[in-house]
Amino acid sequence: MIDKDASKVLSDMSAYLTELSAFSVDFDASTDVITQNGQKLKLAKSGSIAVNRPGQFRVSNHGALADLEFFLDNGQLTLFGTRVNGYVQLPATTTDDGVAVVRDTIGFDVPGADLLTNTPMDAKASDVLSGVHVGMTTLGGDPVHHLAFRGLDVDWQLWVKDGDAPLPVHYVITSKLLAGAPEYSILLSNWNTEPMFDAATFAFSPPDGATKLTTVAIDAAGNISDTSE
């Protein structure tokens, strides 16, 4: 059961994000990886998200181990690996399609995927069993609501700005069924809910020497590899 305060903050945030026809935001994220000897490592990365609904997004993902770019434009999703200078293209029409294609075909979540869907972070579409409003705190100098939810496979926490623009600023997912309970954490900053995009924002133009790949795989660190051979 989700308590009424947590339910209201979550639904208000989801409704606000759903009404945005376009937005951009920067992020800093980390993914826990459990080594063979049981040590938990946090792989950090940063990037930016630009969304123009219903059928365009661009997500840049930069880290010490990998650099990835995701482009959705004109019914086509492109994944480009900077370090391998290779890309793969798959059909996808909407932002929901783009997220699903990467997850189902390649087995990787686009950074900030929960923000890209047409109904962002909707509890009705998840396995939430319970949720509570932990209380108010401060992040980045702003008052925020701290929410905590429990699900079948994962627990997650969410921090949402107070006020008329209930934007998410921090999100943590804990995988309960995996050894070491690894976490994925993302901090969101520099929200722009009225961005001015041009066509070049979402268009992919292969750089010199780039190789078009047939199939790819992406590991937990974000390394892209050619699996067509």
KAWOCOR-V127635 format. One line per field, one symbol per residue. ss: DSSP state (@ for helix, = for strand, . for the rest). burial: + if it has 16 or more other ideal C-beta (glycine too) atoms within 10 Angstrom, else -. A space follows every 50 residues. Layout:
BEGIN
ss: ???
burial: ???
END
This chain:
BEGIN
ss: .=.@@@@@@@@@@@@@@@@..=============.....=========== ==...========...=======..======....======...@@@@@@ @@@@@@......@@@@......@@@..============..========= =..========......========.......==========......@@ @.........==...===.....===...
burial: -+---++-+++-++-++--+-++++-+-++++----------+-++++++ +++-+++++++-+--++++++++---++++++-+-+++++-+-+++++++ ++---+-+-++++++++--++++----+--+-+-----+----++++-++ +--++++++++----++++++++++------+++++++--+--------- ++-+-----+--+--+-+---+++-----
END
